[in-house]
């Protein structure tokens, strides 16, 4: 195991793991810039020949979004059922595992609530031409059926609770009712832990096959992301004009700022107050993993640095951290909870959809659960915004636009993920350590 703060070596490791991700991000960003430029040209000059380009781009962008939606249901179902049902027994997760999952859900909920609180007042200040927003809504209604219409139906609290349990999971999947489908997946996974080994192993094997196949489909769809984002950006630029650029810049700043705020206001104080770790010790211990996460946009790439710092810098119980940190990297993404909630609120503003308190609650709840199934691929948390958007009746096409500017927000989201992983490790590893440790390491 490496010792000390070999941040340079960690960065090299992260760079190797992130080469493919960075290449894709550059291509997608270029596609966004070119698409917006073409769209702005169409908006500025009413030339019939240019308008034909937007007309052609619309179905291409819609086709790409549909391809993304095609992969979401099997990916979410298989991932969540495996996450719950894959344990030998719920009881074998043990004391640390149960505490970790409780902490995961609490911090994810806080992150989602922060997004719901911080998002609306900032996004409301965006100046979007009503006629342009109406044009976007018409396009979404034409390409996405009754998605926007469902946003107008505000259920009562009682109806919201009743609808959480689907009477027909297959119909819920067909209708895109992701929150009831997620509830079914979690319940099904819990029931699977009580099934006999033979049938259980066979089903788990089949689910792993579904998960792997779904991930391969996602990678294929992502390979076409530059084309899809180009088409979506042309349509957005043509309809919103210059306002599209200001709106996207606001989104990038809001997600990045909210991620930093969550670390400073929530994670660091929680570790100091409840983990018995000094602010200086935790900041130094988290820094190597944060450096790798920020540069590589990969929590997995930061794992060696996190394990090293947990043992040598924070002097946490290695028996705890060796199990906890890989689990956290696989499941725990506070940055995604922030990004998904703010992203959904931003898309609603873009399409001039007024979100009710019930819809905001649905966005928060769905984002918390879907973060547990975010695939470990470039733009994974943005792709998993599709269930969040659909749960609130918002057009999934908004996801494609956000993917185009996702590089900078993803750097901050991933750093937040790693910081939260280290915070949970500090809270549980130190409390579970059999001997006192040096807080000033």
Buried (B, 14 or more C-beta within 10 A) or exposed (E): EBEEBBBEBBBEBBBEBBEEBBEBBEBBBBBBBBBBEBBBBBBEEEEEEBBEBBEEBBEBBBBBBBBBBBBBBBBBBBBBBBBBBBBEEBEEBEEBBEBBBEBBBEBBBBBBBBBBEBBBEBBEEBEBBEEBBEBBBEBBBEBBEEBBEBBEEEBEEEEBEEBBEBEEBEEBBEBBBBBBBBBBBBBBBBEBBEBEEEEBEEBBEEBEEBBEBBBEBBBEBBEBBBBBBBBBBBBBBBBBBEBBBEBBEBBBEBBBBBBBBBBEEBBBEBBBEBBBBBEEBBBBBBBBBBBBBBBBBBBBBBBBBBBBBBBBBBBBBBEBBBBBBBBBBBBBBBBBBBBBBBBBBBBBBBBBBEBBEBBBBBBBBBBBBBBBBBBEBBBBBBBBBBBBBBBBBBBBBBBBBBBBBBBBBBBBBBBBBBBBBBBBBBBBBBBBBEEEBEBEB
